[in-house]
Amino acid sequence: MSEELDPEKYHVLTPKKKKLVVFFLLFLFLFFIPLMSLIYYKSAVHRPSQTAKEANFEIGSGDDVFEIAQMLYEKEAINSEFLFIFYVFLNRSDTNIQAGTYKIPAGTSLVTLVDMLKNGRNDISLTFLEGWRLEQFAIYASRKLKNFNYQDFMEIAKPYEGYLFPDTYFFNLDADEEEVFNKLRDTFDKKTTNILTGENLDKVGLSKQEAVIFASMVEREVSNPEDAPIVAGILIKRWKEGMKLDVDATTQYSVAYKRLCGGDGGDIICTPTLEDMYDIDWWPHNLTREELDTKNPYNTRAVVGLPPTPISSFSLSSLSAVINYEKTPYYYYLTDKDGIMRYSVSLSEHEQNISNYLSN
């Protein structure tokens, strides 16, 4: 006659424990593992490729996705053959990849690469830089794209100074001004949505427009990212206390256009030729006393308050510096001849810094 097993003595799973184990395994396979896989996938497809060199790559008319993946991997243009194949088929891009010869920039992510292969070899890369104003965006694109019109772009984009995201994009050579504008605007919204949240704006006491204006000034004023939160804090403190901001970049913004057209910054009041626009200094440093003292809405050296609009594009780090600005005792700053930021609490200290670090 067999003896009944004691569950406690022999570690036999009771029906209740069996249910818990089954539930745990179901949770693991149905929720946790898929979730972690999704997080990894989203990160991996946006991760830059490991190669530090530009790769020349040719797709033949008969090459399939598996062959393309193998060739790309051999050239180190992708990090994983399997991930490339999975992404292409998941997004139904396998029939859209076009034959041709491509130049793949170093560090191109899988998402960007597939988008480039779908659009064909008639695409070129355009790199719009942080700190550029709309005119610089328009001039650059008009020199690169066949059907891009400078004036038409400015008429579309003028209300959106600061809201076009600076980055490297791939455009067809035949892309027009509306296509370029929409791409840059959409990218701005996507890139900044997690920073310009209601919670973050409430935390610093700024509207979205105010935060963007401050970010554009920080971009133009600061070269070292470590200084950005400090400068942002100084500017926000001066603004909240009703002081003039004294930001030279805002004066430069208005002066450049006035020198070209005879009007204040922000107004399209003339139609210079592109040849005229190529050589203009959009951020002049040789400002006259009259220009510094001219009272127009963009000259924060002469008027109290923020300029009416942002003055340039900016990086995410400049925007983050505004949202996470540092509180310091400083009210003044300057960049010395070696590019080092010098801070001071009082005007007299600031004037002494000017004498020590900027005077000949």
BALOBA-1460 file (C-alpha; in Angstrom, 3 decimals):
// residues 360
<rec num="1" residu="m" x="0.000" y="0.000" z="0.000"/>
<rec num="2" residu="s" x="1.596" y="3.305" z="-1.148"/>
<rec num="3" residu="e" x="2.098" y="6.132" z="1.293"/>
<rec num="4" residu="e" x="0.508" y="9.501" z="0.407"/>
<rec num="5" residu="l" x="3.131" y="12.152" z="-0.373"/>
<rec num="6" residu="d" x="3.392" y="15.102" z="1.975"/>
<rec num="7" residu="p" x="3.491" y="18.346" z="-0.204"/>
<rec num="8" residu="e" x="5.493" y="20.197" z="2.437"/>
<rec num="9" residu="k" x="8.050" y="17.376" z="2.824"/>
<rec num="10" residu="y" x="8.608" y="16.566" z="-0.864"/>
<rec num="11" residu="h" x="8.003" y="20.057" z="-2.360"/>
<rec num="12" residu="v" x="5.110" y="18.830" z="-4.439"/>
<rec num="13" residu="l" x="3.157" y="21.654" z="-6.088"/>
<rec num="14" residu="t" x="-0.320" y="21.984" z="-4.766"/>
<rec num="15" residu="p" x="-3.126" y="22.798" z="-7.225"/>
<rec num="16" residu="k" x="-3.115" y="26.392" z="-5.936"/>
<rec num="17" residu="k" x="0.629" y="26.762" z="-6.511"/>
<rec num="18" residu="k" x="0.324" y="25.198" z="-9.944"/>
<rec num="19" residu="k" x="-2.196" y="27.861" z="-10.895"/>
<rec num="20" residu="l" x="0.172" y="30.596" z="-9.696"/>
<rec num="21" residu="v" x="3.046" y="29.151" z="-11.742"/>
<rec num="22" residu="v" x="0.874" y="28.883" z="-14.837"/>
<rec num="23" residu="f" x="-0.357" y="32.455" z="-14.341"/>
<rec num="24" residu="f" x="3.211" y="33.708" z="-13.951"/>
<rec num="25" residu="l" x="4.371" y="31.908" z="-17.084"/>
<rec num="26" residu="l" x="1.415" y="33.254" z="-19.051"/>
<rec num="27" residu="f" x="2.177" y="36.778" z="-17.867"/>
<rec num="28" residu="l" x="5.836" y="36.328" z="-18.804"/>
<rec num="29" residu="f" x="5.123" y="35.116" z="-22.325"/>
<rec num="30" residu="l" x="2.049" y="37.218" z="-23.093"/>
<rec num="31" residu="f" x="3.040" y="40.567" z="-21.608"/>
<rec num="32" residu="f" x="6.550" y="40.983" z="-20.215"/>
<rec num="33" residu="i" x="8.611" y="39.382" z="-22.997"/>
<rec num="34" residu="p" x="6.628" y="41.104" z="-25.827"/>
<rec num="35" residu="l" x="6.894" y="44.429" z="-24.008"/>
<rec num="36" residu="m" x="10.662" y="44.150" z="-23.578"/>
<rec num="37" residu="s" x="10.994" y="43.024" z="-27.199"/>
<rec num="38" residu="l" x="9.011" y="46.045" z="-28.383"/>
<rec num="39" residu="i" x="11.166" y="48.422" z="-26.308"/>
<rec num="40" residu="y" x="14.334" y="46.847" z="-27.721"/>
<rec num="41" residu="y" x="12.989" y="46.956" z="-31.281"/>
<rec num="42" residu="k" x="12.077" y="50.648" z="-31.117"/>
<rec num="43" residu="s" x="15.497" y="51.476" z="-29.722"/>
<rec num="44" residu="a" x="17.413" y="49.257" z="-32.152"/>
<rec num="45" residu="v" x="15.855" y="50.613" z="-35.369"/>
<rec num="46" residu="h" x="16.849" y="54.162" z="-34.394"/>
<rec num="47" residu="r" x="20.350" y="53.252" z="-33.206"/>
<rec num="48" residu="p" x="23.171" y="54.613" z="-35.422"/>
<rec num="49" residu="s" x="25.162" y="52.094" z="-37.435"/>
<rec num="50" residu="q" x="28.605" y="51.255" z="-36.091"/>
<rec num="51" residu="t" x="30.648" y="52.318" z="-39.107"/>
<rec num="52" residu="a" x="32.534" y="55.580" z="-38.921"/>
<rec num="53" residu="k" x="32.847" y="55.855" z="-42.702"/>
<rec num="54" residu="e" x="30.469" y="56.798" z="-45.486"/>
<rec num="55" residu="a" x="29.521" y="53.676" z="-47.469"/>
<rec num="56" residu="n" x="28.974" y="53.498" z="-51.222"/>
<rec num="57" residu="f" x="26.301" y="50.919" z="-51.919"/>
<rec num="58" residu="e" x="24.643" y="49.626" z="-55.064"/>
<rec num="59" residu="i" x="21.323" y="47.778" z="-55.332"/>
<rec num="60" residu="g" x="20.772" y="45.808" z="-58.512"/>
<rec num="61" residu="s" x="17.360" y="45.497" z="-60.131"/>
<rec num="62" residu="g" x="17.140" y="41.798" z="-59.213"/>
<rec num="63" residu="d" x="18.443" y="41.998" z="-55.628"/>
<rec num="64" residu="d" x="15.996" y="40.806" z="-52.965"/>
<rec num="65" residu="v" x="15.744" y="41.953" z="-49.348"/>
<rec num="66" residu="f" x="17.892" y="39.102" z="-48.030"/>
<rec num="67" residu="e" x="20.724" y="39.864" z="-50.454"/>
<rec num="68" residu="i" x="20.497" y="43.589" z="-49.706"/>
<rec num="69" residu="a" x="20.640" y="42.884" z="-45.960"/>
<rec num="70" residu="q" x="23.752" y="40.727" z="-46.363"/>
<rec num="71" residu="m" x="25.557" y="43.342" z="-48.485"/>
<rec num="72" residu="l" x="24.642" y="46.167" z="-46.102"/>
<rec num="73" residu="y" x="25.888" y="44.160" z="-43.129"/>
<rec num="74" residu="e" x="29.192" y="43.390" z="-44.857"/>
<rec num="75" residu="k" x="29.676" y="47.131" z="-45.396"/>
<rec num="76" residu="e" x="28.765" y="47.744" z="-41.703"/>
<rec num="77" residu="a" x="25.939" y="50.013" z="-42.827"/>
<rec num="78" residu="i" x="23.509" y="48.092" z="-40.588"/>
<rec num="79" residu="n" x="23.960" y="46.485" z="-37.179"/>
<rec num="80" residu="s" x="21.841" y="43.377" z="-37.833"/>
<rec num="81" residu="e" x="20.730" y="41.558" z="-40.972"/>
<rec num="82" residu="f" x="17.744" y="40.056" z="-39.157"/>
<rec num="83" residu="l" x="16.584" y="43.431" z="-37.791"/>
<rec num="84" residu="f" x="16.820" y="45.004" z="-41.251"/>
<rec num="85" residu="i" x="14.791" y="42.197" z="-42.842"/>
<rec num="86" residu="f" x="12.230" y="42.234" z="-40.019"/>
<rec num="87" residu="y" x="11.804" y="46.019" z="-40.200"/>
<rec num="88" residu="v" x="11.466" y="46.021" z="-44.002"/>
<rec num="89" residu="f" x="8.784" y="43.327" z="-44.069"/>
<rec num="90" residu="l" x="6.967" y="44.670" z="-41.003"/>
<rec num="91" residu="n" x="6.627" y="48.068" z="-42.695"/>
<rec num="92" residu="r" x="5.855" y="46.512" z="-46.102"/>
<rec num="93" residu="s" x="8.824" y="48.280" z="-47.651"/>
<rec num="94" residu="d" x="10.215" y="45.259" z="-49.496"/>
<rec num="95" residu="t" x="8.533" y="46.220" z="-52.788"/>
<rec num="96" residu="n" x="9.471" y="49.915" z="-52.474"/>
<rec num="97" residu="i" x="13.262" y="49.609" z="-52.312"/>
<rec num="98" residu="q" x="14.681" y="51.053" z="-55.520"/>
<rec num="99" residu="a" x="17.712" y="49.936" z="-57.489"/>
<rec num="100" residu="g" x="20.548" y="52.409" z="-57.718"/>
<rec num="101" residu="t" x="23.804" y="53.622" z="-56.216"/>
<rec num="102" residu="y" x="23.677" y="55.177" z="-52.778"/>
<rec num="103" residu="k" x="26.018" y="57.062" z="-50.477"/>
<rec num="104" residu="i" x="25.128" y="56.057" z="-46.927"/>
<rec num="105" residu="p" x="26.433" y="58.494" z="-44.282"/>
<rec num="106" residu="a" x="28.268" y="57.102" z="-41.265"/>
<rec num="107" residu="g" x="26.006" y="56.404" z="-38.328"/>
<rec num="108" residu="t" x="22.798" y="56.244" z="-40.380"/>
<rec num="109" residu="s" x="19.996" y="54.568" z="-38.414"/>
<rec num="110" residu="l" x="18.016" y="51.678" z="-39.879"/>
<rec num="111" residu="v" x="14.855" y="53.807" z="-40.118"/>
<rec num="112" residu="t" x="16.661" y="56.549" z="-42.024"/>
<rec num="113" residu="l" x="18.428" y="54.039" z="-44.262"/>
<rec num="114" residu="v" x="15.250" y="52.229" z="-45.323"/>
<rec num="115" residu="d" x="13.562" y="55.570" z="-45.976"/>
<rec num="116" residu="m" x="16.478" y="56.536" z="-48.201"/>
<rec num="117" residu="l" x="16.365" y="53.221" z="-50.108"/>
<rec num="118" residu="k" x="12.620" y="53.614" z="-50.655"/>
<rec num="119" residu="n" x="12.943" y="57.096" z="-52.104"/>
<rec num="120" residu="g" x="15.623" y="56.155" z="-54.581"/>
<rec num="121" residu="r" x="18.975" y="57.437" z="-55.700"/>
<rec num="122" residu="n" x="17.556" y="60.777" z="-56.807"/>
<rec num="123" residu="d" x="17.604" y="61.741" z="-53.142"/>
<rec num="124" residu="i" x="20.238" y="63.940" z="-51.566"/>
<rec num="125" residu="s" x="20.977" y="64.677" z="-47.932"/>
<rec num="126" residu="l" x="20.464" y="68.203" z="-46.612"/>
<rec num="127" residu="t" x="21.870" y="69.212" z="-43.238"/>
<rec num="128" residu="f" x="20.209" y="72.202" z="-41.593"/>
<rec num="129" residu="l" x="22.288" y="73.522" z="-38.685"/>
<rec num="130" residu="e" x="21.360" y="74.572" z="-35.166"/>
<rec num="131" residu="g" x="21.349" y="78.348" z="-34.819"/>
<rec num="132" residu="w" x="20.265" y="79.066" z="-38.394"/>
<rec num="133" residu="r" x="17.485" y="81.539" z="-39.062"/>
<rec num="134" residu="l" x="14.803" y="80.957" z="-41.697"/>
<rec num="135" residu="e" x="16.672" y="82.850" z="-44.401"/>
<rec num="136" residu="q" x="19.645" y="80.529" z="-43.991"/>
<rec num="137" residu="f" x="17.371" y="77.477" z="-44.249"/>
<rec num="138" residu="a" x="15.845" y="78.894" z="-47.442"/>
<rec num="139" residu="i" x="19.137" y="79.886" z="-49.063"/>
<rec num="140" residu="y" x="20.709" y="76.504" z="-48.370"/>
<rec num="141" residu="a" x="17.750" y="74.505" z="-49.713"/>
<rec num="142" residu="s" x="17.436" y="76.721" z="-52.795"/>
<rec num="143" residu="r" x="21.032" y="75.914" z="-53.715"/>
<rec num="144" residu="k" x="20.501" y="72.162" z="-53.321"/>
<rec num="145" residu="l" x="17.018" y="71.456" z="-54.737"/>
<rec num="146" residu="k" x="15.933" y="72.065" z="-58.334"/>
<rec num="147" residu="n" x="12.334" y="73.132" z="-57.676"/>
<rec num="148" residu="f" x="12.801" y="75.009" z="-54.403"/>
<rec num="149" residu="n" x="11.935" y="78.720" z="-54.463"/>
<rec num="150" residu="y" x="13.421" y="80.986" z="-51.795"/>
<rec num="151" residu="q" x="10.608" y="83.541" z="-51.657"/>
<rec num="152" residu="d" x="7.839" y="80.938" z="-51.710"/>
<rec num="153" residu="f" x="9.469" y="79.137" z="-48.788"/>
<rec num="154" residu="m" x="9.810" y="82.352" z="-46.789"/>
<rec num="155" residu="e" x="6.153" y="83.180" z="-47.284"/>
<rec num="156" residu="i" x="5.164" y="79.752" z="-45.962"/>
<rec num="157" residu="a" x="7.706" y="79.546" z="-43.149"/>
<rec num="158" residu="k" x="7.941" y="83.108" z="-41.805"/>
<rec num="159" residu="p" x="5.391" y="82.569" z="-38.997"/>
<rec num="160" residu="y" x="7.384" y="79.518" z="-37.875"/>
<rec num="161" residu="e" x="10.805" y="80.956" z="-37.072"/>
<rec num="162" residu="g" x="12.348" y="78.584" z="-34.517"/>
<rec num="163" residu="y" x="9.840" y="75.804" z="-35.202"/>
<rec num="164" residu="l" x="11.780" y="74.065" z="-37.993"/>
<rec num="165" residu="f" x="13.978" y="71.321" z="-36.625"/>
<rec num="166" residu="p" x="17.672" y="71.400" z="-37.593"/>
<rec num="167" residu="d" x="18.826" y="67.941" z="-38.656"/>
<rec num="168" residu="t" x="20.010" y="65.880" z="-41.634"/>
<rec num="169" residu="y" x="17.198" y="64.970" z="-44.026"/>
<rec num="170" residu="f" x="16.881" y="63.115" z="-47.309"/>
<rec num="171" residu="f" x="14.908" y="64.903" z="-50.005"/>
<rec num="172" residu="n" x="14.264" y="64.133" z="-53.633"/>
<rec num="173" residu="l" x="16.039" y="66.579" z="-55.924"/>
<rec num="174" residu="d" x="12.618" y="67.648" z="-57.177"/>
<rec num="175" residu="a" x="11.252" y="68.433" z="-53.688"/>
<rec num="176" residu="d" x="9.572" y="71.824" z="-53.430"/>
<rec num="177" residu="e" x="9.406" y="74.368" z="-50.621"/>
<rec num="178" residu="e" x="6.151" y="73.021" z="-49.155"/>
<rec num="179" residu="e" x="7.546" y="69.490" z="-48.868"/>
<rec num="180" residu="v" x="10.681" y="70.750" z="-47.121"/>
<rec num="181" residu="f" x="8.678" y="72.966" z="-44.774"/>
<rec num="182" residu="n" x="6.279" y="70.170" z="-43.791"/>
<rec num="183" residu="k" x="9.126" y="67.746" z="-43.099"/>
<rec num="184" residu="l" x="10.995" y="70.196" z="-40.870"/>
<rec num="185" residu="r" x="7.830" y="71.248" z="-39.010"/>
<rec num="186" residu="d" x="6.675" y="67.664" z="-38.430"/>
<rec num="187" residu="t" x="10.121" y="66.698" z="-37.164"/>
<rec num="188" residu="f" x="10.120" y="69.617" z="-34.723"/>
<rec num="189" residu="d" x="6.814" y="68.482" z="-33.219"/>
<rec num="190" residu="k" x="7.986" y="64.876" z="-32.928"/>
<rec num="191" residu="k" x="11.364" y="65.739" z="-31.406"/>
<rec num="192" residu="t" x="10.098" y="68.260" z="-28.843"/>
<rec num="193" residu="t" x="6.814" y="66.671" z="-27.747"/>
<rec num="194" residu="n" x="8.387" y="64.998" z="-24.695"/>
<rec num="195" residu="i" x="10.140" y="68.201" z="-23.616"/>
<rec num="196" residu="l" x="7.489" y="70.844" z="-24.228"/>
<rec num="197" residu="t" x="4.929" y="69.152" z="-22.003"/>
<rec num="198" residu="g" x="2.403" y="71.042" z="-19.917"/>
<rec num="199" residu="e" x="4.063" y="69.733" z="-16.762"/>
<rec num="200" residu="n" x="7.522" y="70.945" z="-17.782"/>
<rec num="201" residu="l" x="6.243" y="74.353" z="-18.873"/>
<rec num="202" residu="d" x="4.306" y="74.803" z="-15.630"/>
<rec num="203" residu="k" x="7.435" y="73.855" z="-13.690"/>
<rec num="204" residu="v" x="9.428" y="76.751" z="-15.171"/>
<rec num="205" residu="g" x="6.488" y="79.147" z="-15.492"/>
<rec num="206" residu="l" x="6.748" y="79.571" z="-19.266"/>
<rec num="207" residu="s" x="4.408" y="79.209" z="-22.213"/>
<rec num="208" residu="k" x="5.497" y="77.054" z="-25.147"/>
<rec num="209" residu="q" x="6.286" y="80.148" z="-27.216"/>
<rec num="210" residu="e" x="8.335" y="81.698" z="-24.403"/>
<rec num="211" residu="a" x="10.323" y="78.480" z="-23.920"/>
<rec num="212" residu="v" x="11.079" y="78.283" z="-27.646"/>
<rec num="213" residu="i" x="12.174" y="81.939" z="-27.745"/>
<rec num="214" residu="f" x="14.518" y="81.408" z="-24.787"/>
<rec num="215" residu="a" x="15.926" y="78.239" z="-26.411"/>
<rec num="216" residu="s" x="16.716" y="80.144" z="-29.612"/>
<rec num="217" residu="m" x="18.592" y="82.810" z="-27.652"/>
<rec num="218" residu="v" x="20.524" y="80.236" z="-25.634"/>
<rec num="219" residu="e" x="21.490" y="78.475" z="-28.884"/>
<rec num="220" residu="r" x="22.993" y="81.654" z="-30.311"/>
<rec num="221" residu="e" x="24.617" y="82.833" z="-27.055"/>
<rec num="222" residu="v" x="26.238" y="79.632" z="-25.763"/>
<rec num="223" residu="s" x="28.853" y="77.435" z="-27.424"/>
<rec num="224" residu="n" x="29.556" y="75.081" z="-24.495"/>
<rec num="225" residu="p" x="26.503" y="72.931" z="-23.559"/>
<rec num="226" residu="e" x="27.597" y="72.942" z="-19.917"/>
<rec num="227" residu="d" x="26.991" y="76.704" z="-19.783"/>
<rec num="228" residu="a" x="23.534" y="76.529" z="-21.368"/>
<rec num="229" residu="p" x="21.463" y="75.861" z="-18.176"/>
<rec num="230" residu="i" x="23.294" y="78.670" z="-16.350"/>
<rec num="231" residu="v" x="22.763" y="81.204" z="-19.148"/>
<rec num="232" residu="a" x="19.148" y="80.105" z="-19.488"/>
<rec num="233" residu="g" x="18.674" y="80.708" z="-15.767"/>
<rec num="234" residu="i" x="20.198" y="84.171" z="-16.012"/>
<rec num="235" residu="l" x="17.978" y="85.180" z="-18.928"/>
<rec num="236" residu="i" x="14.799" y="83.822" z="-17.346"/>
<rec num="237" residu="k" x="15.596" y="85.546" z="-14.041"/>
<rec num="238" residu="r" x="16.265" y="88.891" z="-15.719"/>
<rec num="239" residu="w" x="13.046" y="88.578" z="-17.735"/>
<rec num="240" residu="k" x="10.929" y="87.719" z="-14.698"/>
<rec num="241" residu="e" x="12.413" y="90.634" z="-12.779"/>
<rec num="242" residu="g" x="11.636" y="93.082" z="-15.586"/>
<rec num="243" residu="m" x="15.238" y="93.723" z="-16.619"/>
<rec num="244" residu="k" x="16.458" y="94.137" z="-20.179"/>
<rec num="245" residu="l" x="17.858" y="90.840" z="-21.465"/>
<rec num="246" residu="d" x="20.790" y="92.477" z="-23.292"/>
<rec num="247" residu="v" x="21.154" y="89.531" z="-25.694"/>
<rec num="248" residu="d" x="23.407" y="90.569" z="-28.573"/>
<rec num="249" residu="a" x="22.037" y="87.795" z="-30.810"/>
<rec num="250" residu="t" x="18.596" y="89.413" z="-30.861"/>
<rec num="251" residu="t" x="20.142" y="92.654" z="-32.025"/>
<rec num="252" residu="q" x="22.084" y="90.786" z="-34.697"/>
<rec num="253" residu="y" x="18.844" y="89.159" z="-35.849"/>
<rec num="254" residu="s" x="17.209" y="92.511" z="-36.540"/>
<rec num="255" residu="v" x="20.302" y="94.305" z="-37.808"/>
<rec num="256" residu="a" x="21.170" y="91.752" z="-40.512"/>
<rec num="257" residu="y" x="17.857" y="92.200" z="-42.285"/>
<rec num="258" residu="k" x="17.863" y="95.963" z="-41.795"/>
<rec num="259" residu="r" x="21.274" y="96.208" z="-43.425"/>
<rec num="260" residu="l" x="20.016" y="94.169" z="-46.379"/>
<rec num="261" residu="c" x="16.590" y="95.694" z="-46.895"/>
<rec num="262" residu="g" x="16.396" y="98.840" z="-44.829"/>
<rec num="263" residu="g" x="13.712" y="97.414" z="-42.514"/>
<rec num="264" residu="d" x="13.414" y="95.858" z="-39.080"/>
<rec num="265" residu="g" x="13.971" y="92.171" z="-38.446"/>
<rec num="266" residu="g" x="10.988" y="89.954" z="-38.934"/>
<rec num="267" residu="d" x="9.486" y="91.841" z="-41.892"/>
<rec num="268" residu="i" x="9.804" y="90.737" z="-45.518"/>
<rec num="269" residu="i" x="9.909" y="94.136" z="-47.132"/>
<rec num="270" residu="c" x="12.236" y="93.568" z="-50.058"/>
<rec num="271" residu="t" x="13.031" y="90.881" z="-52.595"/>
<rec num="272" residu="p" x="16.816" y="90.636" z="-52.895"/>
<rec num="273" residu="t" x="18.328" y="88.240" z="-55.396"/>
<rec num="274" residu="l" x="19.814" y="84.989" z="-54.166"/>
<rec num="275" residu="e" x="23.233" y="86.332" z="-55.091"/>
<rec num="276" residu="d" x="22.638" y="89.151" z="-52.604"/>
<rec num="277" residu="m" x="21.627" y="86.653" z="-49.931"/>
<rec num="278" residu="y" x="24.588" y="84.302" z="-50.306"/>
<rec num="279" residu="d" x="27.189" y="86.704" z="-48.988"/>
<rec num="280" residu="i" x="25.271" y="88.483" z="-46.236"/>
<rec num="281" residu="d" x="26.432" y="88.047" z="-42.632"/>
<rec num="282" residu="w" x="23.232" y="86.976" z="-40.890"/>
<rec num="283" residu="w" x="24.807" y="87.365" z="-37.438"/>
<rec num="284" residu="p" x="26.983" y="90.495" z="-37.633"/>
<rec num="285" residu="h" x="29.280" y="91.213" z="-34.703"/>
<rec num="286" residu="n" x="30.404" y="94.668" z="-35.836"/>
<rec num="287" residu="l" x="27.325" y="96.383" z="-34.378"/>
<rec num="288" residu="t" x="27.329" y="100.172" z="-34.251"/>
<rec num="289" residu="r" x="26.189" y="102.201" z="-31.262"/>
<rec num="290" residu="e" x="23.183" y="103.342" z="-33.260"/>
<rec num="291" residu="e" x="22.216" y="99.734" z="-34.013"/>
<rec num="292" residu="l" x="22.605" y="98.737" z="-30.370"/>
<rec num="293" residu="d" x="20.398" y="101.617" z="-29.241"/>
<rec num="294" residu="t" x="17.684" y="101.308" z="-31.906"/>
<rec num="295" residu="k" x="14.356" y="100.538" z="-30.285"/>
<rec num="296" residu="n" x="12.701" y="97.758" z="-32.200"/>
<rec num="297" residu="p" x="10.930" y="94.695" z="-30.764"/>
<rec num="298" residu="y" x="13.885" y="92.385" z="-31.444"/>
<rec num="299" residu="n" x="16.567" y="94.541" z="-29.870"/>
<rec num="300" residu="t" x="16.714" y="93.348" z="-26.263"/>
<rec num="301" residu="r" x="19.662" y="95.682" z="-25.744"/>
<rec num="302" residu="a" x="17.245" y="98.595" z="-26.030"/>
<rec num="303" residu="v" x="13.802" y="97.298" z="-24.988"/>
<rec num="304" residu="v" x="12.503" y="95.259" z="-22.057"/>
<rec num="305" residu="g" x="10.926" y="91.867" z="-22.669"/>
<rec num="306" residu="l" x="11.247" y="88.954" z="-25.062"/>
<rec num="307" residu="p" x="11.524" y="89.395" z="-28.818"/>
<rec num="308" residu="p" x="8.193" y="88.698" z="-30.595"/>
<rec num="309" residu="t" x="9.414" y="85.400" z="-32.058"/>
<rec num="310" residu="p" x="12.328" y="82.986" z="-31.736"/>
<rec num="311" residu="i" x="15.424" y="84.186" z="-33.558"/>
<rec num="312" residu="s" x="16.785" y="80.851" z="-34.819"/>
<rec num="313" residu="s" x="16.536" y="77.094" z="-34.833"/>
<rec num="314" residu="f" x="18.011" y="75.327" z="-31.832"/>
<rec num="315" residu="s" x="19.191" y="71.954" z="-30.532"/>
<rec num="316" residu="l" x="17.279" y="69.788" z="-28.089"/>
<rec num="317" residu="s" x="20.028" y="70.453" z="-25.546"/>
<rec num="318" residu="s" x="19.303" y="74.202" z="-25.665"/>
<rec num="319" residu="l" x="15.598" y="73.550" z="-25.162"/>
<rec num="320" residu="s" x="16.326" y="71.155" z="-22.302"/>
<rec num="321" residu="a" x="18.588" y="73.805" z="-20.748"/>
<rec num="322" residu="v" x="15.622" y="76.198" z="-20.630"/>
<rec num="323" residu="i" x="13.292" y="73.605" z="-19.098"/>
<rec num="324" residu="n" x="15.982" y="72.563" z="-16.590"/>
<rec num="325" residu="y" x="17.668" y="75.923" z="-16.063"/>
<rec num="326" residu="e" x="20.021" y="76.444" z="-13.125"/>
<rec num="327" residu="k" x="19.296" y="78.967" z="-10.400"/>
<rec num="328" residu="t" x="22.444" y="80.936" z="-9.628"/>
<rec num="329" residu="p" x="23.250" y="84.318" z="-8.051"/>
<rec num="330" residu="y" x="24.470" y="85.597" z="-11.439"/>
<rec num="331" residu="y" x="22.803" y="88.347" z="-13.478"/>
<rec num="332" residu="y" x="25.453" y="88.841" z="-16.169"/>
<rec num="333" residu="y" x="27.631" y="86.747" z="-18.463"/>
<rec num="334" residu="l" x="30.068" y="87.208" z="-21.325"/>
<rec num="335" residu="t" x="32.203" y="84.994" z="-23.525"/>
<rec num="336" residu="d" x="35.878" y="85.896" z="-23.418"/>
<rec num="337" residu="k" x="38.333" y="85.776" z="-26.310"/>
<rec num="338" residu="d" x="39.091" y="82.112" z="-25.594"/>
<rec num="339" residu="g" x="35.428" y="81.111" z="-25.651"/>
<rec num="340" residu="i" x="35.186" y="80.779" z="-21.872"/>
<rec num="341" residu="m" x="31.986" y="82.029" z="-20.220"/>
<rec num="342" residu="r" x="32.525" y="84.573" z="-17.428"/>
<rec num="343" residu="y" x="29.730" y="85.188" z="-14.926"/>
<rec num="344" residu="s" x="29.105" y="88.033" z="-12.495"/>
<rec num="345" residu="v" x="26.510" y="89.027" z="-9.916"/>
<rec num="346" residu="s" x="26.647" y="92.810" z="-10.187"/>
<rec num="347" residu="l" x="26.985" y="95.272" z="-13.042"/>
<rec num="348" residu="s" x="30.280" y="96.514" z="-11.640"/>
<rec num="349" residu="e" x="31.674" y="92.963" z="-11.671"/>
<rec num="350" residu="h" x="30.411" y="92.523" z="-15.228"/>
<rec num="351" residu="e" x="32.122" y="95.740" z="-16.327"/>
<rec num="352" residu="q" x="35.322" y="94.526" z="-14.682"/>
<rec num="353" residu="n" x="35.050" y="91.247" z="-16.619"/>
<rec num="354" residu="i" x="34.659" y="93.237" z="-19.830"/>
<rec num="355" residu="s" x="37.817" y="95.141" z="-18.978"/>
<rec num="356" residu="n" x="39.727" y="92.006" z="-18.004"/>
<rec num="357" residu="y" x="38.683" y="89.659" z="-20.798"/>
<rec num="358" residu="l" x="37.492" y="91.695" z="-23.789"/>
<rec num="359" residu="s" x="39.489" y="94.899" z="-23.825"/>
<rec num="360" residu="n" x="42.537" y="95.044" z="-26.067"/>
